[in-house]
Amino acid sequence: MPSCRVTPLFYRDDDMLAVEIMIAIGVAYLFGSISSAIIVCKLMRLPDPRTQGSRNPGATNVLRIGGKKAAIITLFGDMLKGVIPVLAAKALALPPLGLALVAFAAFVGHLFPIFFRFEGGKGVATLLGSLLALSLPLGFSWIATWLIVAFLFRYSSLASLVASLLAPLYAWFFMPSLIFPAIIALMSLMLVYRHRSNIANLFAGKESKIGQRHTV
């Protein structure tokens, strides 16, 4: 008597999974390319953040030119660019490599947005959003580190740099696959590079502290 084999209702072979991962990476990059700072400034009739202040399309510069409300909206918008693609990838049950690459693609989209002539921000909020979506303990560890460094030294950029450089270590502790620390380390190094002007200002004693008024 022939054996009876049960065929699963939905089956993904390796080729189908690879296609899903590539599509998810592309969508994550496009999603990350939506510049919250530029859109918020346009909707609130504020100057283009790429032409004012530090000329960085991020929440900190929006705070300079538009105030707290515009900055908070920008911050959450940038975080969602990391949260939504990663949660969508989780819903699709992508493997660890797929999840990590989706987070990376959203982060790269923020840094080099195709919709805005590749003039993006520095990546802090989008990195944090990705970390929170990957693992809440990982994201909360980043936040705790940021708060401690910011409280001790009063520099937002320094707090972001330290928290991001420690993120791969937190990922190694909390995440099930070594691919996450590796990809997060790459993201952290890119974030450090984007903060090179802040690093120079820190060494020169010219970096503005939290709560200090900006004159540019």
C-alpha positions in Angstrom: 0.0 0.0 0.0 1.6 3.4 -1.0 2.5 5.7 1.8 0.4 8.8 2.2 2.5 12.1 2.3 0.9 15.2 3.6 1.7 18.3 1.6 1.8 21.5 3.7 -0.7 24.2 2.8 2.1 26.8 2.2 5.7 25.7 1.4 8.6 27.9 0.8 11.6 26.5 -1.0 15.1 28.1 -0.8 14.5 30.1 -4.0 11.2 31.5 -2.8 12.7 32.4 0.5 15.6 34.2 -1.2 13.2 36.2 -3.4 11.2 37.1 -0.3 14.3 38.3 1.5 15.4 40.4 -1.5 12.0 42.0 -1.8 11.9 42.7 1.9 15.4 44.3 1.7 14.3 46.5 -1.2 11.1 47.6 0.5 13.0 48.3 3.7 15.5 50.5 1.9 12.6 52.5 0.2 10.8 52.8 3.5 14.0 54.1 5.1 14.4 56.6 2.3 11.3 58.5 3.4 12.9 61.5 5.2 10.8 62.3 8.2 12.7 65.6 8.8 12.2 67.0 5.3 8.5 65.9 5.2 7.7 67.3 8.7 9.4 70.6 7.8 7.5 70.9 4.6 4.2 70.2 6.3 4.9 72.6 9.1 6.2 75.3 6.7 9.7 75.2 8.2 12.9 75.7 6.3 14.5 72.7 4.6 16.7 71.1 7.3 19.4 70.4 4.7 19.9 74.2 4.3 19.6 75.3 7.9 21.5 74.7 11.2 23.8 71.7 10.9 22.2 70.9 7.5 21.4 67.4 8.8 17.9 66.1 8.1 17.4 64.7 11.6 15.4 65.3 14.7 18.2 67.3 16.4 18.5 69.8 13.6 14.7 70.0 13.3 14.7 70.9 17.0 17.0 73.8 16.2 14.9 75.2 13.4 11.4 74.2 14.3 11.1 73.5 18.0 10.1 70.5 20.1 6.9 69.4 18.5 8.5 69.1 15.0 11.5 67.4 16.5 9.4 64.8 18.4 7.4 64.0 15.3 10.6 63.6 13.3 12.2 61.4 15.9 9.2 59.0 16.0 9.0 59.0 12.2 12.7 58.0 11.9 12.2 55.3 14.6 9.3 53.8 12.7 11.4 53.5 9.6 13.4 50.9 11.6 10.5 49.4 13.5 8.0 48.7 10.7 10.2 46.9 8.1 11.7 44.6 10.8 8.3 43.8 12.3 7.1 43.0 8.8 10.1 40.8 8.2 9.3 39.0 11.5 5.7 38.5 10.4 7.0 36.9 7.2 9.1 34.5 9.4 12.3 35.5 7.7 15.5 33.8 9.0 18.0 35.7 11.1 20.1 36.8 8.1 16.9 38.2 6.4 15.9 40.1 9.6 19.4 41.6 10.0 19.6 42.6 6.4 16.2 44.2 6.5 17.2 46.3 9.5 20.4 47.2 7.7 18.6 48.2 4.5 16.2 50.5 6.4 19.2 52.1 8.2 21.0 52.6 4.8 17.8 54.1 3.4 17.8 56.7 6.1 21.5 57.6 5.5 21.2 57.6 1.7 17.6 58.2 0.8 16.9 57.6 -2.9 13.9 60.1 -2.8 16.1 63.0 -1.5 19.2 62.9 -3.6 20.9 60.5 -1.1 21.1 63.3 1.5 20.1 61.6 4.7 20.5 61.8 8.4 23.0 60.3 10.8 20.9 57.2 11.6 20.5 57.3 15.4 16.7 57.0 15.6 16.4 54.5 12.7 19.1 52.3 14.3 17.2 52.5 17.6 13.9 51.6 16.0 15.5 48.6 14.3 17.0 47.4 17.6 13.7 47.7 19.4 12.0 45.7 16.7 14.7 43.0 16.7 14.7 42.6 20.5 13.2 44.8 23.2 16.0 44.0 25.7 18.5 45.0 23.0 16.7 48.3 22.3 16.2 49.1 26.0 19.9 48.4 26.7 20.7 51.0 24.0 18.3 53.5 25.6 19.7 52.9 29.1 23.2 53.4 27.9 22.2 56.7 26.1 20.5 58.0 29.2 23.5 57.2 31.5 26.1 58.8 29.2 23.8 61.8 28.5 23.2 62.3 32.2 26.9 62.1 33.0 28.4 64.1 30.2 25.4 66.1 28.8 26.3 65.4 25.1 23.6 63.8 23.0 26.1 62.9 20.2 28.4 61.2 22.7 25.6 59.3 24.2 24.5 58.1 20.8 28.0 57.1 19.8 28.6 55.1 23.0 25.2 53.4 23.0 25.6 52.4 19.3 29.2 51.1 19.8 28.0 48.9 22.6 25.0 47.7 20.7 26.8 44.8 19.0 27.9 43.6 22.5 24.2 43.7 23.6 23.2 41.9 20.5 25.7 39.2 21.1 24.2 38.7 24.6 20.5 38.9 23.7 20.2 37.7 20.1 20.2 34.0 19.0 22.5 34.4 16.0 25.9 35.9 15.5 24.7 37.5 12.3 23.0 40.2 14.4 26.1 41.4 16.2 28.0 41.5 12.9 25.4 43.5 11.0 24.7 45.8 14.0 28.5 46.4 14.3 28.5 47.5 10.6 25.6 49.8 11.2 27.3 51.3 14.3 30.5 52.0 12.4 28.6 53.7 9.6 26.8 55.8 12.3 30.2 56.7 13.8 31.4 57.8 10.4 28.3 60.0 9.9 29.1 61.6 13.3 32.7 62.5 12.3 32.0 66.2 12.6 30.5 65.7 16.1 33.5 63.7 17.1 35.8 66.5 15.9 33.8 69.0 17.9 33.9 66.9 21.0 37.7 66.7 20.9 37.8 70.5 20.2 35.4 71.3 23.0 32.9 72.8 20.6 30.1 70.3 20.7 26.9 71.7 22.1 25.6 70.2 25.3 22.0 69.0 25.9 19.9 72.1 26.7 22.4 74.5 25.3 21.1 77.0 22.8 22.5 76.6 19.3 23.7 79.6 17.4 23.9 78.1 14.0 
